[in-house]
């Protein structure tokens, strides 16, 4: 009788593992619990608990959450005077129910912000005073609603050009360079205890890195409460180098900021080195893996992720969070315009890839940094 019961339990466990697509092995969040949190960006179907493939992975593997789109201005504040908190409320409740650190993304960005924000009643650019009031109202309303619940906010997103100069966005053109200072001030007023991040891509490249360092130093000199830097790390197979990643983390940690890897994925298809969403929609590169990654490329991806995580572990005292931008390959934004990309640790069936095993093994390696 006892043997039959044990056999039945083993069968049931095997069915659960098969159904979820998860192996009975160390999870990402447990593997790196002594180093940093492991986060993931999720979509509406996932925080509504309707993704039978993705939700078990999220709950098993990660201990921090970012929202892909639901807290961007066009979603949460689509019209003047109208906020839609139905989706954001469910996102926050999902994180709390699963005991996860909750991130808010993003408050001030040049993309996915409705045109009305920058216009007057005639459709012409509005004034500095009006736009500042709209920014203040938006930040106070959104951050204030989740005060004490959303612990980290991307306050300003992608304000720099590749050359390190300020992007000529509507925010900059109408308000001026100090729109960044105002955004952080308003966010701090709305939740004085929240960690406030500046978030950008390609900060491993020296011109943009130098521009970001100058910006952060200026804010610090003026007493602006920026407390963390987000390195998006939408990376390529050959960029940034391990040395570039290491140097970038050191440079920002040297400013006294917590460093967070905010949107990690590896573009295996190549193309232009950018994470600017309007450019990514038209980028080139091969689309040669429509039937899956060949074993040799799977191993190259595994090696790439292992190298990145060795750098992260080296800096574990300075890195608080590493977030993957998507759960499975099928969820990734890098699949736009018919491209079949394979940038994450879980494949389209929800199965861990060799890259998953490579990352977990890094956590088990002896490291002089620990």
C-alpha positions as CSV (number, residue, x, y, z in Angstrom):
1,X,0.0,0.0,0.0
2,X,2.8,2.4,1.0
3,X,4.7,1.6,-2.3
4,X,1.5,2.3,-4.3
5,X,1.0,5.7,-2.6
6,X,4.6,6.7,-3.2
7,X,4.3,5.7,-6.9
8,X,1.1,7.8,-7.1
9,X,2.7,10.8,-5.6
10,X,5.6,10.5,-8.0
11,X,3.3,10.3,-10.9
12,X,1.3,13.4,-9.8
13,X,4.5,15.4,-9.3
14,X,5.7,14.4,-12.7
15,X,2.4,15.6,-14.2
16,X,2.7,18.9,-12.4
17,X,6.2,19.5,-13.7
18,X,5.2,18.5,-17.2
19,X,2.2,20.8,-17.1
20,X,4.1,23.8,-15.9
21,X,7.1,23.2,-18.1
22,X,9.4,23.6,-15.1
23,X,12.1,21.2,-14.0
24,X,12.6,20.1,-10.4
25,X,15.6,22.2,-9.9
26,X,16.9,25.4,-8.3
27,X,14.9,28.4,-9.2
28,X,16.4,31.7,-10.3
29,X,15.2,33.6,-7.2
30,X,16.6,31.0,-4.9
31,X,19.9,30.6,-6.8
32,X,20.6,34.4,-6.4
33,X,19.0,35.1,-3.1
34,X,22.3,36.1,-1.5
35,X,23.1,38.4,-4.4
36,X,20.1,40.3,-5.8
37,X,16.4,39.9,-6.6
38,X,15.4,38.4,-9.9
39,X,12.5,40.2,-11.6
40,X,10.4,39.8,-14.7
41,X,8.3,42.1,-16.8
42,X,4.7,40.8,-17.2
43,X,1.7,41.6,-19.4
44,X,-2.0,41.9,-18.6
45,X,-2.9,38.3,-19.3
46,X,-0.2,37.2,-16.9
47,X,-1.2,39.5,-14.0
48,X,-4.8,38.5,-14.6
49,X,-3.7,34.9,-13.9
50,X,-4.8,33.8,-17.4
51,X,-1.5,32.6,-18.9
52,X,-1.4,28.9,-18.1
53,X,2.1,28.7,-19.5
54,X,3.7,31.9,-18.1
55,X,2.1,32.3,-14.7
56,X,3.6,29.1,-13.1
57,X,7.0,30.3,-14.3
58,X,6.5,33.8,-12.9
59,X,5.4,32.5,-9.5
60,X,8.2,29.8,-9.2
61,X,11.2,31.7,-10.6
62,X,10.9,35.4,-9.8
63,X,10.6,37.6,-6.7
64,X,10.1,41.0,-8.4
65,X,7.8,42.4,-11.0
66,X,7.7,45.1,-13.7
67,X,4.7,46.0,-15.9
68,X,5.3,45.9,-19.6
69,X,2.7,48.6,-20.5
70,X,-0.1,49.0,-18.0
71,X,1.5,51.9,-16.0
72,X,2.6,53.8,-19.1
73,X,0.8,57.1,-19.6
74,X,-1.3,56.0,-22.6
75,X,-2.7,53.2,-20.5
76,X,-3.3,54.7,-17.1
77,X,-4.1,58.3,-18.1
78,X,-5.4,58.1,-21.7
79,X,-7.5,61.3,-21.7
80,X,-7.5,64.7,-19.8
81,X,-9.0,64.2,-16.3
82,X,-9.5,60.4,-16.8
83,X,-7.4,57.8,-15.1
84,X,-7.9,54.0,-15.6
85,X,-6.6,52.1,-12.6
86,X,-8.4,48.8,-13.2
87,X,-5.4,47.1,-14.8
88,X,-2.7,48.7,-12.6
89,X,-4.7,47.7,-9.4
90,X,-4.7,44.1,-10.6
91,X,-1.0,44.2,-11.4
92,X,-0.1,45.5,-7.9
93,X,-2.5,43.0,-6.3
94,X,-0.8,40.1,-8.3
95,X,2.6,41.2,-6.9
96,X,1.4,41.5,-3.4
97,X,-0.4,38.1,-3.5
98,X,2.7,36.5,-4.6
99,X,5.0,38.3,-2.2
100,X,7.0,40.1,-4.9
101,X,8.9,43.4,-5.0
102,X,6.8,45.7,-7.2
103,X,8.2,48.1,-9.8
104,X,6.4,51.0,-11.5
105,X,7.3,51.6,-15.2
106,X,7.3,54.4,-16.3
107,X,6.2,58.0,-15.3
108,X,7.9,60.4,-17.9
109,X,8.8,59.1,-21.3
110,X,8.7,60.4,-24.9
111,X,7.0,57.3,-26.2
112,X,3.5,55.9,-25.3
113,X,2.4,59.3,-24.0
114,X,-0.8,60.7,-25.6
115,X,-0.4,63.7,-27.9
116,X,-2.9,65.7,-25.8
117,X,-0.4,65.8,-22.9
118,X,1.8,68.2,-25.0
119,X,-1.0,70.2,-26.7
120,X,-3.4,73.0,-26.1
121,X,-7.0,73.1,-27.2
122,X,-6.0,74.1,-30.7
123,X,-3.5,71.3,-31.1
124,X,-0.5,73.5,-30.7
125,X,2.3,73.0,-28.2
126,X,1.1,73.9,-24.7
127,X,3.0,76.1,-22.3
128,X,5.7,75.2,-19.8
129,X,3.4,76.0,-16.9
130,X,0.6,73.8,-18.2
131,X,2.8,70.9,-19.0
132,X,4.5,71.0,-15.6
133,X,1.1,71.0,-13.9
134,X,0.0,68.0,-16.1
135,X,3.2,66.2,-15.1
136,X,2.8,67.0,-11.4
137,X,-0.9,65.9,-11.4
138,X,0.0,62.6,-13.2
139,X,2.9,61.7,-11.0
140,X,1.1,62.7,-7.7
141,X,-2.0,60.8,-8.8
142,X,-0.3,57.6,-10.0
143,X,2.5,57.4,-7.5
144,X,0.3,58.6,-4.7
145,X,-2.3,55.8,-5.3
146,X,0.4,53.1,-4.8
147,X,2.4,54.8,-2.1
148,X,4.1,52.2,0.0
149,X,3.0,49.4,-2.4
150,X,5.1,50.1,-5.5
151,X,8.6,50.3,-4.1
152,X,10.6,51.4,-7.2
153,X,9.6,53.8,-9.9
154,X,11.2,54.5,-13.3
155,X,10.7,58.3,-13.0
156,X,12.3,59.4,-16.3
157,X,12.9,56.9,-19.1
158,X,15.4,57.3,-22.0
159,X,16.0,61.1,-21.8
160,X,19.4,60.8,-23.5
161,X,20.5,60.5,-27.1
162,X,23.3,58.1,-28.1
163,X,25.8,60.9,-28.0
164,X,24.9,61.6,-24.3
165,X,23.1,64.9,-25.0
166,X,19.5,65.4,-23.8
167,X,16.9,64.1,-26.3
168,X,14.8,66.8,-27.9
169,X,11.6,65.3,-26.7
170,X,8.4,67.3,-26.2
171,X,9.2,67.3,-22.5
172,X,12.5,69.0,-23.1
173,X,11.3,71.4,-25.8
174,X,8.3,72.7,-23.9
175,X,9.5,72.6,-20.3
176,X,13.3,72.8,-20.7
177,X,16.2,70.7,-19.4
178,X,14.9,70.9,-15.8
179,X,11.9,68.7,-16.6
180,X,13.9,65.8,-15.3
181,X,14.5,67.6,-12.0
182,X,10.8,68.4,-11.7
183,X,9.8,64.8,-12.4
184,X,12.0,63.4,-9.6
185,X,10.8,66.2,-7.2
186,X,7.1,65.3,-7.9
187,X,7.7,61.6,-7.5
188,X,9.5,62.1,-4.1
189,X,6.7,64.3,-2.9
190,X,4.2,61.6,-3.8
191,X,6.1,58.8,-2.0
192,X,9.2,59.9,0.0
193,X,10.2,56.3,0.7
194,X,10.1,55.0,-2.9
195,X,13.3,54.2,-4.8
196,X,13.5,56.6,-7.8
197,X,15.3,55.4,-10.9
198,X,16.6,57.0,-14.1
199,X,16.3,54.3,-16.7
200,X,18.0,54.1,-20.2
201,X,19.5,51.8,-22.8
202,X,23.1,51.5,-24.2
203,X,24.6,53.0,-21.1
204,X,27.6,50.7,-21.6
205,X,28.6,52.9,-24.6
206,X,31.0,55.7,-23.4
207,X,29.3,58.8,-25.0
208,X,25.9,57.9,-23.5
209,X,27.4,56.7,-20.3
210,X,29.3,60.0,-19.8
211,X,26.1,61.9,-20.5
212,X,24.2,59.9,-17.9
213,X,26.9,60.4,-15.3
214,X,26.9,64.1,-15.9
215,X,23.1,64.2,-15.6
216,X,23.2,62.2,-12.4
217,X,25.9,64.4,-10.9
218,X,24.0,67.5,-11.8
219,X,20.9,66.2,-10.1
220,X,22.8,65.1,-7.0
221,X,24.5,68.6,-6.7
222,X,21.0,70.1,-6.8
223,X,19.7,67.7,-4.1
224,X,17.3,66.0,-6.5
225,X,16.3,62.6,-5.0
226,X,17.5,60.1,-7.7
227,X,18.5,57.0,-5.9
228,X,19.0,54.3,-8.6
229,X,20.1,53.8,-12.2
230,X,18.5,51.4,-14.5
231,X,20.7,49.8,-17.1
232,X,18.1,48.3,-19.5
233,X,20.6,45.8,-21.0
234,X,18.7,45.0,-24.2
235,X,21.9,43.4,-25.4
236,X,23.3,41.6,-28.5
237,X,25.3,38.4,-28.7
238,X,28.5,40.4,-29.0
239,X,27.6,43.7,-27.3
240,X,28.4,45.0,-24.8
241,X,31.5,43.1,-24.0
242,X,32.0,41.7,-20.5
243,X,34.5,44.5,-19.9
244,X,32.0,47.2,-21.0
245,X,29.3,45.8,-18.7
246,X,31.7,45.7,-15.8
247,X,32.9,49.2,-16.4
248,X,29.4,50.7,-16.7
249,X,28.2,49.1,-13.4
250,X,31.4,50.3,-11.6
251,X,30.9,53.9,-13.0
252,X,27.3,54.2,-11.8
253,X,27.9,52.5,-8.5
254,X,30.7,55.0,-7.9
255,X,28.1,57.8,-7.9
256,X,26.5,56.2,-4.8
257,X,23.5,54.8,-6.7
258,X,22.0,51.4,-6.5
259,X,22.4,49.7,-10.0
260,X,19.5,47.7,-11.4
261,X,19.5,45.7,-14.6
262,X,16.0,46.6,-15.7
263,X,15.0,45.0,-19.1
264,X,17.4,42.2,-19.8
265,X,17.2,40.1,-23.0
266,X,19.7,39.0,-25.6
267,X,18.8,39.7,-29.3
268,X,20.1,36.6,-31.1
269,X,18.9,37.9,-34.5
270,X,21.3,40.9,-34.7
271,X,20.5,44.2,-36.3
272,X,21.1,47.8,-35.3
273,X,22.4,48.2,-31.7
274,X,19.5,50.2,-30.2
275,X,16.5,49.8,-27.9
276,X,14.6,52.8,-29.3
277,X,11.2,51.3,-30.0
278,X,10.5,53.3,-33.1
279,X,13.8,52.2,-34.7
280,X,13.5,48.6,-33.6
281,X,10.3,48.2,-35.6
282,X,12.3,48.7,-38.8
283,X,15.7,47.2,-37.9
284,X,17.5,44.7,-40.1
285,X,19.3,41.5,-39.1
286,X,18.7,37.9,-39.9
287,X,15.4,36.1,-39.2
288,X,17.0,32.7,-39.6
289,X,15.7,30.9,-36.6
290,X,12.0,30.6,-37.3
291,X,12.0,26.9,-36.5
292,X,14.0,27.3,-33.3
293,X,17.6,27.8,-32.3
294,X,20.2,25.2,-33.5
295,X,22.1,23.5,-30.6
296,X,25.3,25.5,-31.4
297,X,23.4,28.8,-31.1
298,X,21.6,27.6,-27.9
299,X,25.1,27.0,-26.4
300,X,26.3,30.4,-27.6
301,X,23.3,32.1,-25.9
302,X,24.0,30.1,-22.7
303,X,27.6,31.2,-22.7
304,X,26.5,34.8,-23.3
305,X,24.1,34.8,-20.4
306,X,26.7,33.1,-18.1
307,X,29.2,35.8,-18.9
308,X,26.7,38.6,-18.1
309,X,25.7,37.0,-14.8
310,X,29.3,36.6,-13.8
311,X,29.6,40.3,-14.1
312,X,26.4,40.9,-12.1
313,X,27.5,38.5,-9.3
314,X,30.9,40.3,-9.2
315,X,29.0,43.5,-8.4
316,X,26.3,42.0,-6.2
317,X,27.0,44.6,-3.5
318,X,26.0,47.3,-5.9
319,X,23.2,45.5,-7.9
320,X,19.9,45.2,-6.2
321,X,17.7,43.8,-8.9
322,X,18.1,42.0,-12.3
323,X,14.9,42.0,-14.4
324,X,14.2,40.0,-17.5
325,X,12.0,41.7,-20.1
326,X,9.5,39.0,-20.6
327,X,8.8,35.5,-19.4
328,X,9.2,33.2,-22.4
329,X,10.6,33.8,-25.9
330,X,7.0,34.1,-27.2
331,X,6.3,37.1,-24.9
332,X,9.3,39.1,-26.1
333,X,8.9,42.6,-27.7
334,X,11.8,41.5,-29.9
335,X,9.4,39.4,-32.0
336,X,7.9,42.6,-33.6
337,X,7.3,42.7,-37.4
338,X,7.3,38.9,-37.8
339,X,10.7,38.3,-36.4
340,X,11.0,35.1,-34.4
341,X,13.5,35.9,-31.7
342,X,14.8,33.7,-28.8
343,X,16.1,36.2,-26.2
344,X,15.1,34.8,-22.9
345,X,15.7,31.8,-20.6
346,X,12.4,30.0,-21.3
347,X,11.3,28.9,-24.8
348,X,7.9,29.3,-26.4
349,X,6.7,26.1,-24.7
350,X,7.7,27.4,-21.3
351,X,10.7,25.0,-21.1
352,X,14.0,26.2,-19.5
353,X,16.7,26.6,-22.2
354,X,20.4,25.7,-21.8
355,X,20.8,29.4,-21.0
356,X,18.7,28.9,-17.8
357,X,21.0,26.1,-16.6
358,X,24.0,28.2,-17.4
359,X,22.7,31.1,-15.4
360,X,21.9,28.9,-12.4
361,X,25.4,27.3,-12.6
362,X,26.9,30.8,-12.3
363,X,25.2,31.2,-8.9
364,X,26.8,28.0,-7.8
365,X,30.3,29.1,-8.9
366,X,32.8,30.3,-6.2
367,X,33.1,34.1,-6.5
368,X,35.7,36.2,-4.7
369,X,33.1,39.0,-4.7
370,X,30.9,37.2,-2.3
